[in-house]
């Protein structure tokens, strides 16, 4: 059990609801992941679009905590209005705040992010900012009132894992009282385990599960990886060394002759 | 004599609506969804304000529904 904002959770795996082959597979994958927090979005109603009534019915049947996002917003103003609509539509004050600064790699705009976070927190939101691992930007978000940060591992959908472990480790060391969640860029379960081994509180991912050949089995794999990573962090890893050191006792080695 | 009309943009599409109607009166024409949220001219309009909110010519309405997301 761990504490995320005002909520006590079992799972340290937060999961997205997008890009699954069907609503039924989405449901099965979320169950297999053991996740109790699921991200959602809001979009214009369009006939024949992905999502829709089937998706929404399938998600509601899971009885999970929803984390709406502001995906696609390019300014603080857009993100604030989207968050306000999400609060009413989904009945939650949680918001995954995305303000995109660059369309090529979907890198967050740190200036818009801080501006929007400050305003939304003043309006009573619990803000989960999707940010980079830049320590100074993260400190500005904390000064704006954030108590949760979600730095990327790699750009969204790239499956490259933790591109800057040093930067992520630095965040963990410098911000011990903040809930840190690696969001985006994970591709395989070992990436999630690595994040948890660094002391991150959780991971949030979507595409790595939804686009796997078998999303349900991959969801189970991520669930085990997150558990393994967290246990490893709590156990405390051995220090790295430059030189080899035998694990088998040297004393009493047969055939050893003192010269 | 025909009823006065206004032109609005709803989710990017031009719509013609009767003049002087509240948002609560025109929303059934604009959507069949049960769960939705609304912004007009990039400002959120809460459900509690639908009855009092009068649309005017040129308003830009965003009408959004739950969707999958990452």
Interface residues (C-beta under 8 A of the other chain):
Chain A: X16 X17 X18 X19 X20 X26 X39 X40 X41 X42 X43 X44 X45 X46 X49 X50 X51 X52 X55 X56 X59 X68 X69 X71 X77 X78 X81 X84 X85 X86 X88 X89 X90 X156 X206 X207
Chain B: X11 X12 X31 X33 X35 X36 X37 X38 X39 X42 X43 X44 X46 X47 X62 X63 X64 X65 X66 X67 X68 X69 X70
